[in-house]
Amino acid sequence: MLIEKQRWAGIRSGAVTVLFRRWRHRQATEGNIYRTGAGRIAVDRL
């Protein structure tokens, strides 16, 4: 997942709990955990 550096601090602190991205096809999958520069992000539901 590509997450801009400017959003990392908000994700780490818990201030950002939802992130929307526009893709032609769905990239994230429910139940998976993704490694990003901000840390590990779990996708609970889509």
FENBEL-V520278 format. One record per residue. N is the residue number from 0. PHI is phi in radians with two decimals (* if undefined). Layout:
n:N phi:PHI
n:N phi:PHI
This chain:
n:0 phi:*
n:1 phi:-1.65
n:2 phi:-2.12
n:3 phi:-1.12
n:4 phi:-0.95
n:5 phi:-1.10
n:6 phi:-1.66
n:7 phi:-1.02
n:8 phi:-1.08
n:9 phi:-1.14
n:10 phi:-1.19
n:11 phi:-1.07
n:12 phi:-1.35
n:13 phi:1.63
n:14 phi:-1.19
n:15 phi:-1.82
n:16 phi:-2.02
n:17 phi:-2.35
n:18 phi:-2.34
n:19 phi:-1.88
n:20 phi:-2.32
n:21 phi:-1.84
n:22 phi:-2.28
n:23 phi:-1.20
n:24 phi:-2.21
n:25 phi:-1.09
n:26 phi:-1.83
n:27 phi:-1.47
n:28 phi:-2.21
n:29 phi:-0.98
n:30 phi:1.58
n:31 phi:-1.53
n:32 phi:-2.07
n:33 phi:-2.03
n:34 phi:-1.57
n:35 phi:-2.37
n:36 phi:-1.10
n:37 phi:-1.44
n:38 phi:2.16
n:39 phi:-1.55
n:40 phi:-2.15
n:41 phi:-1.74
n:42 phi:-1.76
n:43 phi:-1.38
n:44 phi:-2.71
n:45 phi:-1.88
